[in-house]
Amino acid sequence: MNKTITLFCLLLPLICTTACTRENKGVIAPGAIPEKVADGFSFTEGPAVDKNGNVYFTDQPNDRIWKWSSDNGTVSIFLENTGRANGMYFDKNGNLLSCSDMDNEIWSISPDGGHTVVAADYEGKKLNGPNDLWIHPNGNVYFTDPLYKREYWTRDPEMQQDGQHLYYIPLSSGRKNIIRIDNQLEQPNGIIGSPDGKLLYVADIRAGKTYVYDIAPDGSLSGKKLFAPMGSDGMTMDERGNIYLTGKGITVFNPQGEQIEHIPVEARWTANVCFGGKDMKTLLITASQYLYTLKMNVKGIR
Protein backbone atom coordinates (compact mmCIF):
# COMPACT_ATOMS: atom_id res chain seq x y z
CA MET A 1 0.00 0.00 0.00
CA ASN A 2 2.74 2.43 0.93
CA LYS A 3 4.69 1.55 -2.24
CA THR A 4 1.59 2.27 -4.33
CA ILE A 5 1.09 5.65 -2.72
CA THR A 6 4.78 6.50 -3.16
CA LEU A 7 4.71 5.55 -6.85
CA PHE A 8 1.55 7.61 -7.42
CA CYS A 9 3.12 10.63 -5.76
CA LEU A 10 6.19 10.30 -7.97
CA LEU A 11 4.07 10.05 -11.13
CA LEU A 12 1.58 12.78 -10.22
CA PRO A 13 3.73 15.72 -11.41
CA LEU A 14 4.31 13.99 -14.75
CA ILE A 15 0.60 13.25 -15.17
CA CYS A 16 -0.33 16.85 -14.36
CA THR A 17 2.36 18.28 -16.64
CA THR A 18 1.21 16.11 -19.56
CA ALA A 19 -2.46 16.96 -19.03
CA CYS A 20 -1.78 20.69 -18.67
CA THR A 21 0.42 20.71 -21.78
CA ARG A 22 -2.34 19.00 -23.76
CA GLU A 23 -4.98 21.39 -22.44
CA ASN A 24 -2.91 24.53 -23.03
CA LYS A 25 -1.54 23.58 -26.44
CA GLY A 26 -1.43 26.73 -28.55
CA VAL A 27 -4.21 27.49 -30.99
CA ILE A 28 -1.82 28.36 -33.85
CA ALA A 29 -0.01 25.64 -35.80
CA PRO A 30 3.73 25.57 -34.96
CA GLY A 31 5.63 28.16 -36.96
CA ALA A 32 2.55 29.46 -38.77
CA ILE A 33 2.04 33.16 -39.48
CA PRO A 34 -0.75 34.93 -41.38
CA GLU A 35 -0.22 34.55 -45.14
CA LYS A 36 -1.58 37.16 -47.54
CA VAL A 37 -3.55 35.28 -50.22
CA ALA A 38 -5.35 38.17 -51.94
CA ASP A 39 -5.27 41.96 -51.99
CA GLY A 40 -6.54 44.91 -54.00
CA PHE A 41 -9.88 45.14 -52.21
CA SER A 42 -11.27 48.34 -50.73
CA PHE A 43 -12.36 46.86 -47.38
CA THR A 44 -12.87 43.16 -46.68
CA GLU A 45 -15.47 41.95 -44.19
CA GLY A 46 -18.04 39.32 -43.26
CA PRO A 47 -16.35 35.91 -43.79
CA ALA A 48 -18.76 32.95 -43.63
CA VAL A 49 -18.03 29.25 -44.16
CA ASP A 50 -20.25 26.84 -46.11
CA LYS A 51 -20.65 23.10 -45.52
CA ASN A 52 -17.66 22.33 -47.78
CA GLY A 53 -15.27 24.67 -46.01
CA ASN A 54 -15.36 27.39 -48.67
CA VAL A 55 -15.32 30.88 -47.18
CA TYR A 56 -17.32 33.77 -48.64
CA PHE A 57 -16.37 37.32 -47.73
CA THR A 58 -17.38 40.82 -48.75
CA ASP A 59 -15.74 43.87 -50.24
CA GLN A 60 -18.45 46.24 -49.09
CA PRO A 61 -17.31 49.48 -50.78
CA ASN A 62 -17.25 47.65 -54.12
CA ASP A 63 -20.55 45.83 -53.43
CA ARG A 64 -19.19 42.33 -54.02
CA ILE A 65 -19.11 38.95 -52.32
CA TRP A 66 -16.00 36.88 -52.98
CA LYS A 67 -15.35 33.15 -52.49
CA TRP A 68 -12.17 31.53 -51.18
CA SER A 69 -12.04 27.91 -52.37
CA SER A 70 -11.22 25.17 -49.88
CA ASP A 71 -10.08 23.01 -52.81
CA ASN A 72 -7.20 25.11 -54.07
CA GLY A 73 -7.20 28.41 -52.16
CA THR A 74 -8.19 30.51 -55.16
CA VAL A 75 -10.35 33.61 -54.79
CA SER A 76 -13.17 34.45 -57.21
CA ILE A 77 -16.24 36.68 -57.37
CA PHE A 78 -19.43 34.98 -56.19
CA LEU A 79 -21.88 37.88 -56.48
CA GLU A 80 -22.07 41.55 -57.45
CA ASN A 81 -24.86 43.96 -56.46
CA THR A 82 -25.12 42.50 -52.97
CA GLY A 83 -26.99 45.35 -51.32
CA ARG A 84 -23.62 46.37 -49.83
CA ALA A 85 -23.27 43.13 -47.89
CA ASN A 86 -21.31 43.24 -44.64
CA GLY A 87 -21.56 40.48 -42.00
CA MET A 88 -22.78 37.08 -43.28
CA TYR A 89 -23.65 33.56 -42.09
CA PHE A 90 -24.85 30.37 -43.80
CA ASP A 91 -28.10 28.68 -42.78
CA LYS A 92 -28.65 24.92 -42.84
CA ASN A 93 -30.21 25.08 -46.31
CA GLY A 94 -27.10 26.59 -47.85
CA ASN A 95 -28.50 30.09 -48.12
CA LEU A 96 -26.17 32.94 -47.25
CA LEU A 97 -27.74 35.52 -44.96
CA SER A 98 -26.15 38.94 -45.28
CA CYS A 99 -26.38 42.26 -43.49
CA SER A 100 -26.99 44.33 -46.64
CA ASP A 101 -27.06 47.89 -45.39
CA MET A 102 -27.59 49.70 -48.69
CA ASP A 103 -31.26 49.80 -47.73
CA ASN A 104 -30.83 48.71 -44.09
CA GLU A 105 -31.85 45.10 -44.82
CA ILE A 106 -30.97 41.49 -44.12
CA TRP A 107 -30.95 39.32 -47.24
CA SER A 108 -31.12 35.58 -47.77
CA ILE A 109 -28.98 34.81 -50.82
CA SER A 110 -29.54 31.45 -52.55
CA PRO A 111 -26.65 29.40 -54.02
CA ASP A 112 -27.53 30.74 -57.49
CA GLY A 113 -27.23 34.36 -56.31
CA GLY A 114 -30.90 35.25 -56.08
CA HIS A 115 -32.08 36.94 -52.91
CA THR A 116 -35.09 37.66 -50.74
CA VAL A 117 -35.35 40.32 -48.03
CA VAL A 118 -35.59 38.79 -44.56
CA ALA A 119 -35.71 42.00 -42.50
CA ALA A 120 -36.03 45.67 -43.38
CA ASP A 121 -37.66 47.56 -40.52
CA TYR A 122 -38.63 47.46 -36.86
CA GLU A 123 -42.00 48.80 -35.72
CA GLY A 124 -42.49 50.60 -39.02
CA LYS A 125 -39.09 52.32 -39.06
CA LYS A 126 -36.02 51.40 -41.08
CA LEU A 127 -33.17 49.68 -39.28
CA ASN A 128 -30.01 51.74 -38.76
CA GLY A 129 -27.84 49.40 -40.82
CA PRO A 130 -27.57 45.69 -39.86
CA ASN A 131 -23.90 44.90 -39.34
CA ASP A 132 -23.34 41.30 -38.25
CA LEU A 133 -25.47 38.22 -37.59
CA TRP A 134 -25.46 34.67 -36.26
CA ILE A 135 -27.92 31.86 -36.94
CA HIS A 136 -28.90 29.63 -34.02
CA PRO A 137 -28.92 25.85 -34.71
CA ASN A 138 -32.74 26.03 -34.65
CA GLY A 139 -32.77 28.66 -37.42
CA ASN A 140 -33.42 31.77 -35.34
CA VAL A 141 -31.39 34.82 -36.39
CA TYR A 142 -29.63 37.25 -34.04
CA PHE A 143 -28.21 40.48 -35.46
CA THR A 144 -26.64 43.77 -34.43
CA ASP A 145 -27.88 47.12 -35.75
CA PRO A 146 -25.34 49.90 -35.12
CA LEU A 147 -25.12 53.13 -37.08
CA TYR A 148 -22.16 53.68 -39.41
CA LYS A 149 -22.98 56.43 -41.85
CA ARG A 150 -22.21 55.32 -45.40
CA GLU A 151 -21.22 57.64 -48.23
CA TYR A 152 -23.28 55.55 -50.65
CA TRP A 153 -26.56 56.03 -48.78
CA THR A 154 -29.25 57.98 -50.59
CA ARG A 155 -31.62 57.83 -47.60
CA ASP A 156 -31.54 59.96 -44.47
CA PRO A 157 -28.12 59.18 -42.97
CA GLU A 158 -29.22 59.87 -39.40
CA MET A 159 -30.21 57.18 -36.93
CA GLN A 160 -33.49 55.53 -37.88
CA GLN A 161 -34.16 53.74 -34.58
CA ASP A 162 -34.01 55.20 -31.07
CA GLY A 163 -30.59 53.68 -30.48
CA GLN A 164 -28.17 50.98 -31.55
CA HIS A 165 -29.58 47.64 -30.46
CA LEU A 166 -29.50 43.85 -30.60
CA TYR A 167 -32.34 42.00 -32.37
CA TYR A 168 -33.73 38.50 -32.85
CA ILE A 169 -35.80 36.99 -35.69
CA PRO A 170 -37.67 33.77 -34.74
CA LEU A 171 -37.79 31.11 -37.44
CA SER A 172 -41.28 30.24 -36.16
CA SER A 173 -42.53 33.58 -37.48
CA GLY A 174 -41.29 32.74 -40.95
CA ARG A 175 -38.51 35.22 -40.20
CA LYS A 176 -41.06 38.02 -40.48
CA ASN A 177 -41.19 39.18 -36.86
CA ILE A 178 -38.26 41.17 -35.45
CA ILE A 179 -37.82 41.33 -31.67
CA ARG A 180 -35.52 43.78 -29.90
CA ILE A 181 -33.71 41.90 -27.14
CA ASP A 182 -31.11 44.32 -25.74
CA ASN A 183 -31.43 48.10 -25.86
CA GLN A 184 -28.62 48.76 -23.36
CA LEU A 185 -25.66 48.58 -25.75
CA GLU A 186 -23.76 51.61 -27.04
CA GLN A 187 -22.75 50.26 -30.45
CA PRO A 188 -23.16 46.50 -30.91
CA ASN A 189 -21.09 44.98 -33.70
CA GLY A 190 -19.55 41.48 -33.82
CA ILE A 191 -21.68 38.49 -32.80
CA ILE A 192 -21.27 34.70 -32.52
CA GLY A 193 -23.01 31.88 -30.66
CA SER A 194 -21.98 28.50 -29.30
CA PRO A 195 -22.68 25.39 -31.42
CA ASP A 196 -25.03 23.98 -28.77
CA GLY A 197 -27.13 27.14 -29.04
CA LYS A 198 -26.84 27.98 -25.34
CA LEU A 199 -24.56 31.04 -25.37
CA LEU A 200 -24.49 34.26 -27.39
CA TYR A 201 -21.47 36.57 -27.52
CA VAL A 202 -21.96 40.21 -28.57
CA ALA A 203 -19.30 42.90 -28.86
CA ASP A 204 -20.10 46.48 -27.91
CA ILE A 205 -17.33 48.13 -29.88
CA ARG A 206 -17.92 51.68 -28.63
CA ALA A 207 -17.99 50.58 -24.99
CA GLY A 208 -14.89 48.44 -25.49
CA LYS A 209 -16.61 45.34 -24.06
CA THR A 210 -17.82 41.92 -25.16
CA TYR A 211 -20.76 40.32 -23.36
CA VAL A 212 -22.05 36.77 -23.10
CA TYR A 213 -25.73 35.87 -22.68
CA ASP A 214 -27.62 32.68 -21.91
CA ILE A 215 -30.07 31.72 -24.67
CA ALA A 216 -33.40 30.32 -23.49
CA PRO A 217 -35.35 27.71 -25.52
CA ASP A 218 -37.79 30.45 -26.62
CA GLY A 219 -34.90 32.51 -28.02
CA SER A 220 -34.88 35.14 -25.29
CA LEU A 221 -31.66 36.14 -23.54
CA SER A 222 -30.76 36.31 -19.87
CA GLY A 223 -27.76 36.35 -17.54
CA LYS A 224 -25.87 39.02 -19.48
CA LYS A 225 -22.35 39.41 -18.13
CA LEU A 226 -19.03 40.86 -19.20
CA PHE A 227 -16.96 38.29 -21.09
CA ALA A 228 -13.92 40.33 -22.16
CA PRO A 229 -12.75 43.92 -21.58
CA MET A 230 -12.51 44.78 -25.26
CA GLY A 231 -14.91 45.29 -28.14
CA SER A 232 -14.67 43.72 -31.56
CA ASP A 233 -15.60 44.29 -35.19
CA GLY A 234 -16.19 40.63 -36.01
CA MET A 235 -15.65 37.38 -34.15
CA THR A 236 -15.56 33.60 -34.34
CA MET A 237 -15.22 30.56 -32.08
CA ASP A 238 -13.14 27.39 -32.18
CA GLU A 239 -13.87 23.83 -31.04
CA ARG A 240 -12.45 24.53 -27.57
CA GLY A 241 -14.86 27.41 -27.02
CA ASN A 242 -12.17 30.07 -27.46
CA ILE A 243 -13.47 33.39 -28.78
CA TYR A 244 -11.53 35.37 -31.41
CA LEU A 245 -12.00 39.16 -31.32
CA THR A 246 -10.77 41.54 -34.01
CA GLY A 247 -9.53 45.10 -34.42
CA LYS A 248 -5.81 45.58 -34.01
CA GLY A 249 -5.00 42.05 -35.12
CA ILE A 250 -6.81 39.14 -33.46
CA THR A 251 -7.08 38.59 -29.71
CA VAL A 252 -8.09 35.14 -28.46
CA PHE A 253 -9.90 34.53 -25.16
CA ASN A 254 -10.59 31.18 -23.55
CA PRO A 255 -14.14 30.27 -22.40
CA GLN A 256 -13.43 31.89 -19.01
CA GLY A 257 -12.71 35.24 -20.68
CA GLU A 258 -8.94 35.09 -20.16
CA GLN A 259 -6.68 36.27 -22.99
CA ILE A 260 -4.57 33.37 -24.27
CA GLU A 261 -3.21 34.68 -27.58
CA HIS A 262 -2.73 37.74 -29.75
CA ILE A 263 -2.18 37.37 -33.49
CA PRO A 264 -0.61 40.41 -35.20
CA VAL A 265 -1.93 41.12 -38.69
CA GLU A 266 -0.15 43.46 -41.12
CA ALA A 267 -3.08 45.72 -41.94
CA ARG A 268 -4.54 48.97 -40.71
CA TRP A 269 -7.59 47.18 -39.32
CA THR A 270 -8.57 43.54 -38.89
CA ALA A 271 -12.30 43.53 -39.47
CA ASN A 272 -13.37 39.91 -39.19
CA VAL A 273 -12.31 36.29 -38.95
CA CYS A 274 -13.68 32.82 -39.73
CA PHE A 275 -12.50 29.20 -39.81
CA GLY A 276 -12.60 27.33 -43.12
CA GLY A 277 -10.92 24.66 -45.22
CA LYS A 278 -11.71 20.98 -45.66
CA ASP A 279 -10.57 20.24 -42.11
CA MET A 280 -11.79 23.58 -40.67
CA LYS A 281 -8.28 24.32 -39.42
CA THR A 282 -7.54 27.39 -41.57
CA LEU A 283 -8.31 30.82 -40.15
CA LEU A 284 -9.52 33.27 -42.81
CA ILE A 285 -8.80 36.89 -41.87
CA THR A 286 -10.38 39.90 -43.57
CA ALA A 287 -8.13 42.88 -42.92
CA SER A 288 -8.58 46.19 -44.76
CA GLN A 289 -7.65 45.58 -48.42
CA TYR A 290 -6.33 42.06 -47.77
CA LEU A 291 -7.38 38.47 -47.19
CA TYR A 292 -5.07 36.37 -45.01
CA THR A 293 -5.01 32.70 -44.04
CA LEU A 294 -3.44 31.17 -40.95
CA LYS A 295 -2.90 27.47 -40.21
CA MET A 296 -4.30 26.47 -36.84
CA ASN A 297 -4.00 23.68 -34.25
CA VAL A 298 -7.72 23.92 -33.53
CA LYS A 299 -10.80 23.51 -35.68
CA GLY A 300 -13.55 26.01 -36.15
CA ILE A 301 -17.23 25.25 -35.81
CA ARG A 302 -19.94 25.31 -38.47
PERA-V844854 format. One record per run of one state. SS is the DSSP state (@ for helix, = for strand, . for the rest). FROM is the first residue (numbers start at 1). TO is the last residue. If there is no record, write none. Layout:
ss;from;to
SS;FROM;TO
SS;FROM;TO
This chain:
ss;from;to
.;1;1
@;2;23
.;24;27
=;28;28
.;29;34
=;35;38
.;39;43
=;44;49
.;50;54
=;55;59
@;60;62
.;63;63
=;64;68
.;69;74
=;75;80
.;81;84
=;85;90
.;91;95
=;96;100
.;101;104
=;105;109
.;110;114
=;115;119
.;120;120
=;121;122
.;123;124
=;125;126
.;127;131
=;132;135
.;136;140
=;141;145
.;146;164
=;165;169
.;170;170
@;171;173
.;174;177
=;178;182
.;183;187
=;188;193
.;194;198
=;199;204
.;205;208
=;209;215
.;216;220
=;221;228
.;229;234
=;235;238
.;239;242
=;243;246
.;247;249
=;250;253
.;254;258
=;259;263
.;264;269
=;270;276
.;277;281
=;282;287
.;288;289
=;290;296
.;297;299
=;300;300
.;301;302
